[in-house]
């Protein structure tokens, strides 16, 4: 994992990359939850190596991305969510596979 922090115009932008993570079906993909220290937008980009359904877990509440539709193997998918200060984030995938995830946090002031 690499994290880069930018501060253009005093707005924090954080970038975290999780390349080629080995995901076990229906278990948390990240070894620990991401925690956000302020309110903001989160852009998530994922590319799975097998078709399956992606679940997003925010503050312990799980829901599926893309209305529960199966993601295509080898294709990039992107979505945006909003989080508040103290929120946690993790992901699960319905199939055991390798998956790459990029998380971009943009602070909202």
Backbone as JSON, one array per atom type, in Angstrom:
{
  "sequence": "XXXXXXXXXXXXXXXXXXXXXXXXXXXXXXXXXXXXXXXXXXXXXXXXXXXXXXXXXXXXXXXXXXXXXXXXXXXXXXXXXXXXXXXXXXXXXXXXXXXXXXXXXXXXX",
  "N": [[0.83, -1.16, 0.0], [0.49, 2.22, -0.8], [0.49, 5.57, 0.27], [-0.29, 8.82, -0.56], [-0.28, 12.23, 0.15], [-1.82, 15.2, -0.74], [-2.06, 18.76, -0.65], [-3.6, 20.91, -2.06], [-4.63, 24.27, -2.18], [-5.22, 24.15, 0.56], [-6.91, 21.99, 0.84], [-7.27, 18.69, 1.66], [-6.1, 15.92, -0.11], [-6.03, 12.55, -0.36], [-4.38, 9.6, -1.41], [-4.57, 6.21, -1.84], [-3.19, 3.12, -2.65], [-3.81, -0.23, -3.43], [-2.45, -2.69, -4.75], [-2.98, -5.72, -6.56], [-4.22, -7.43, -4.52], [-4.82, -10.32, -2.66], [-7.88, -11.69, -2.5], [-10.17, -13.31, -0.43], [-13.16, -15.07, -0.84], [-16.04, -13.33, 0.21], [-14.93, -12.17, 2.53], [-13.26, -9.57, 4.41], [-11.41, -7.47, 2.29], [-9.28, -5.65, 2.67], [-6.68, -5.69, 5.08], [-6.98, -4.18, 7.37], [-9.49, -1.84, 8.34], [-9.99, 1.17, 6.45], [-9.78, 4.37, 7.86], [-11.31, 7.5, 8.16], [-10.35, 10.81, 8.81], [-11.67, 13.15, 8.5], [-14.56, 14.76, 7.0], [-15.62, 13.88, 3.71], [-15.32, 13.24, 0.12], [-15.05, 10.06, -1.39], [-13.4, 8.44, -3.86], [-13.48, 5.43, -5.48], [-11.65, 3.01, -7.18], [-11.6, -0.02, -8.86], [-10.23, -3.13, -10.02], [-11.02, -6.28, -10.7], [-9.76, -9.66, -10.99], [-11.37, -11.75, -11.53], [-14.78, -12.42, -12.35], [-17.44, -11.14, -10.33], [-19.28, -10.05, -7.39], [-19.04, -6.92, -5.81], [-18.89, -5.83, -2.52], [-19.39, -3.03, -0.43], [-18.32, -1.78, 2.61], [-19.28, 0.4, 4.93], [-18.75, 1.95, 7.93], [-19.41, -0.45, 9.19], [-21.72, -1.24, 7.9], [-22.96, -3.06, 5.25], [-23.22, -3.02, 1.71], [-24.0, -3.64, -1.74], [-22.01, -2.75, -4.57], [-22.77, -1.19, -7.7], [-25.48, -1.95, -7.94], [-25.54, -4.62, -7.23], [-24.77, -6.04, -9.43], [-22.72, -8.26, -11.37], [-19.24, -7.76, -11.57], [-17.05, -7.36, -14.32], [-14.36, -9.45, -15.14], [-11.05, -8.22, -15.2], [-11.73, -5.64, -15.94], [-11.89, -2.08, -15.34], [-13.57, -0.45, -12.7], [-15.38, 2.27, -11.31], [-16.51, 4.24, -8.58], [-18.2, 6.58, -6.42], [-18.36, 7.67, -3.05], [-19.6, 9.2, -0.05], [-18.17, 10.15, 3.04], [-18.08, 10.58, 6.62], [-16.27, 12.28, 9.22], [-14.37, 10.01, 11.04], [-15.5, 7.75, 9.93], [-15.36, 4.36, 8.73], [-14.02, 2.12, 6.25], [-14.24, -0.7, 4.14], [-13.97, -3.58, 1.98], [-15.6, -6.34, 0.32], [-15.54, -9.3, -1.7], [-17.34, -11.43, -3.86], [-16.14, -13.66, -4.89], [-13.21, -15.66, -4.65], [-10.23, -14.16, -5.51], [-7.75, -12.15, -7.22], [-7.46, -8.71, -6.67], [-7.27, -5.27, -7.51], [-7.18, -2.15, -5.9], [-7.87, 1.3, -5.77], [-8.02, 4.09, -3.73], [-9.24, 7.28, -3.39], [-9.31, 10.09, -1.46], [-11.04, 13.05, -0.91], [-11.09, 15.87, 0.87], [-13.9, 17.58, 2.25], [-14.73, 20.81, 2.88]],
  "CA": [[0.0, 0.0, 0.0], [1.18, 3.5, -0.75], [-0.41, 6.69, 0.54], [0.27, 10.1, -0.91], [-1.16, 13.3, 0.61], [-1.66, 16.48, -1.41], [-2.84, 19.81, 0.01], [-3.8, 22.11, -2.88], [-5.61, 25.21, -1.6], [-5.53, 23.69, 1.92], [-7.87, 20.89, 0.8], [-6.49, 17.46, 1.7], [-6.41, 14.84, -1.04], [-5.21, 11.38, -0.03], [-4.4, 8.55, -2.43], [-4.05, 4.93, -1.33], [-3.21, 2.1, -3.69], [-3.7, -1.61, -2.94], [-2.34, -3.48, -5.98], [-2.93, -7.19, -6.56], [-4.55, -7.97, -3.2], [-5.47, -11.63, -2.7], [-9.16, -11.6, -1.8], [-10.9, -14.54, -0.15], [-14.59, -14.8, -1.03], [-16.91, -12.87, 1.3], [-14.2, -11.71, 3.72], [-12.71, -8.24, 4.17], [-10.26, -7.47, 1.37], [-8.18, -4.94, 3.32], [-6.35, -6.31, 6.36], [-7.6, -3.34, 8.39], [-10.37, -0.84, 7.75], [-9.53, 2.53, 6.27], [-10.51, 5.29, 8.72], [-11.2, 8.86, 7.65], [-10.25, 11.78, 9.9], [-12.53, 14.3, 8.21], [-15.65, 14.5, 6.07], [-15.19, 14.09, 2.34], [-15.69, 12.34, -0.97], [-14.12, 8.97, -1.62], [-13.5, 7.83, -5.18], [-12.93, 4.08, -5.42], [-11.43, 2.37, -8.47], [-11.25, -1.43, -8.65], [-10.15, -4.03, -11.17], [-10.94, -7.67, -10.24], [-9.26, -10.61, -11.98], [-12.45, -12.72, -11.77], [-16.1, -11.81, -12.23], [-18.07, -11.32, -9.03], [-19.99, -8.9, -6.83], [-18.28, -6.16, -4.83], [-19.61, -5.22, -1.41], [-18.72, -1.9, 0.21], [-18.7, -1.76, 4.02], [-19.04, 1.71, 5.54], [-19.17, 1.96, 9.34], [-19.97, -1.76, 9.52], [-22.93, -1.51, 7.11], [-22.55, -3.59, 3.96], [-24.12, -2.92, 0.56], [-23.29, -3.99, -2.97], [-21.75, -1.72, -5.58], [-23.36, -1.45, -9.02], [-26.78, -2.62, -7.78], [-25.35, -6.06, -7.08], [-24.41, -6.68, -10.7], [-21.4, -8.86, -11.4], [-18.19, -6.99, -12.23], [-16.36, -8.11, -15.36], [-12.95, -9.7, -14.87], [-10.09, -7.45, -15.96], [-12.23, -4.31, -16.29], [-11.86, -1.09, -14.27], [-14.85, 0.1, -12.25], [-15.17, 3.41, -10.44], [-17.69, 4.81, -7.96], [-17.92, 7.61, -5.43], [-19.18, 7.67, -1.85], [-19.28, 10.26, 0.91], [-17.93, 9.66, 4.4], [-17.92, 11.64, 7.62], [-15.11, 12.09, 10.09], [-14.46, 8.81, 11.87], [-16.04, 6.62, 9.18], [-14.46, 3.29, 8.32], [-14.32, 1.59, 4.93], [-13.6, -1.93, 3.7], [-14.63, -4.18, 0.82], [-15.61, -7.8, 0.19], [-15.83, -9.74, -3.06], [-18.07, -12.69, -3.77], [-15.31, -14.72, -5.44], [-11.79, -15.58, -4.31], [-9.51, -13.67, -6.69], [-6.84, -11.02, -7.01], [-8.15, -7.47, -6.99], [-6.52, -4.04, -7.25], [-8.08, -1.09, -5.44], [-7.33, 2.63, -5.54], [-8.95, 4.91, -2.95], [-8.86, 8.69, -3.41], [-10.15, 10.84, -0.51], [-10.98, 14.51, -1.1], [-11.73, 16.49, 2.03], [-14.91, 18.59, 1.99], [-14.65, 21.8, 3.96]],
  "C": [[0.89, 1.24, 0.0], [0.15, 4.59, -0.53], [0.34, 7.97, 0.23], [-0.73, 11.16, -0.47], [-0.8, 14.58, -0.13], [-2.48, 17.51, -0.63], [-2.95, 21.05, -0.88], [-4.87, 22.99, -2.25], [-6.09, 24.77, -0.22], [-6.64, 22.63, 1.96], [-7.07, 19.6, 0.73], [-7.01, 16.47, 0.67], [-5.47, 13.69, -0.71], [-5.44, 10.3, -1.06], [-3.8, 7.3, -1.83], [-4.24, 3.88, -2.41], [-2.96, 0.73, -3.08], [-3.63, -2.52, -4.16], [-2.31, -4.99, -5.71], [-3.13, -7.81, -5.18], [-5.24, -9.32, -3.4], [-6.73, -11.58, -1.85], [-9.78, -12.98, -1.65], [-12.39, -14.21, -0.21], [-15.28, -14.42, 0.27], [-16.19, -12.58, 2.61], [-13.6, -10.34, 3.39], [-11.46, -8.32, 3.3], [-9.06, -6.79, 2.02], [-7.94, -5.54, 4.7], [-6.85, -5.49, 7.54], [-8.44, -2.28, 7.68], [-9.62, 0.47, 7.51], [-10.39, 3.41, 7.17], [-10.24, 6.7, 8.24], [-11.27, 9.85, 8.8], [-11.04, 13.05, 9.66], [-13.59, 13.89, 7.21], [-15.18, 14.74, 4.64], [-15.77, 13.09, 1.36], [-14.63, 11.27, -1.1], [-14.41, 8.41, -3.01], [-12.79, 6.49, -5.09], [-12.83, 3.54, -6.84], [-10.98, 0.94, -8.19], [-11.12, -2.15, -9.99], [-9.97, -5.45, -10.62], [-10.4, -8.57, -11.35], [-10.23, -11.76, -12.23], [-13.77, -11.99, -11.62], [-16.69, -12.1, -10.86], [-18.72, -10.02, -8.58], [-19.15, -8.25, -5.74], [-19.21, -5.59, -3.78], [-18.74, -4.13, -0.8], [-19.24, -1.84, 1.64], [-18.29, -0.42, 4.61], [-19.6, 1.68, 6.94], [-19.89, 0.67, 9.73], [-21.23, -2.12, 8.77], [-22.51, -1.89, 5.7], [-23.64, -3.4, 2.9], [-23.32, -3.22, -0.69], [-23.11, -2.78, -3.87], [-22.44, -2.14, -6.87], [-24.65, -2.27, -8.94], [-26.67, -4.13, -7.71], [-25.01, -6.78, -8.36], [-22.98, -7.21, -10.64], [-20.43, -7.96, -12.15], [-17.46, -7.9, -13.21], [-14.88, -8.25, -15.02], [-12.07, -8.84, -15.78], [-10.53, -6.06, -16.36], [-12.15, -3.37, -15.08], [-13.27, -0.62, -13.98], [-14.54, 1.23, -11.28], [-16.51, 3.86, -9.86], [-17.26, 5.78, -6.88], [-18.89, 7.49, -4.26], [-18.77, 8.86, -0.99], [-19.12, 9.65, 2.29], [-17.84, 10.86, 5.35], [-16.68, 11.33, 8.46], [-15.34, 10.89, 11.0], [-15.01, 7.59, 11.16], [-14.95, 5.61, 8.84], [-14.94, 2.7, 7.0], [-13.55, 0.29, 4.7], [-14.43, -2.5, 2.56], [-14.63, -5.7, 0.97], [-15.97, -8.12, -1.25], [-16.41, -11.14, -2.99], [-17.27, -13.9, -4.23], [-13.88, -14.56, -4.94], [-11.02, -15.23, -5.58], [-8.45, -12.68, -6.26], [-7.57, -9.76, -7.46], [-7.24, -6.29, -6.66], [-7.51, -2.94, -6.93], [-7.28, 0.21, -5.28], [-8.41, 3.42, -4.81], [-8.41, 6.34, -2.95], [-9.84, 9.44, -2.49], [-9.93, 12.32, -0.77], [-11.79, 15.14, 0.03], [-12.75, 17.54, 1.58], [-14.9, 19.54, 3.17], [-15.9, 22.63, 4.03]]
}
